[in-house]
Amino acid sequence: MNSLHTIIVILQVLSALTIIGLVLLQHGKGADMGASFGSGASGSLFGATGSSNFLSKSTGVAAAIFFAATLGLAFINNKPAAVGGGVMENIPASSVPGAAPAESSVPGAEPAKPAGDAGQSNQVPK
């Protein structure tokens, strides 16, 4: 399943780069005025009208591939949420209130003394 995911991502990136290139090659609507006076029609690779149709169809095909790859990635990565458990079930046991504190990681440090006077014990009176 991992190799299929990689292939689809590569296909999506290549189709996105193809769309960018094809859109940059196309002439905008404002270029028609200059082309009518002969400034750009003779230098066109596919003739005066052929380039628009070929490039627009190629852009459409690349966009369809891009959308199909996006839907394929969404389908592959769709994993249902875990049923049951709440947020509190994922907490590690060491962070539960009332648990013994962790030892100090500083070498030579004395353990922490409980709050209150040093002469009193921490026992609760009955």
MOMO-V926796 format. One record per helix or strand of 3 or more residues. SS is the DSSP state (h for helix, s for strand). FROM is the first residue (numbers start at 0). LEN is the number of residues. If there is no record, write none. Layout:
SS FROM LEN
SS FROM LEN
//
This chain:
h 1 24
h 30 6
h 49 27
h 86 4
h 92 3
//
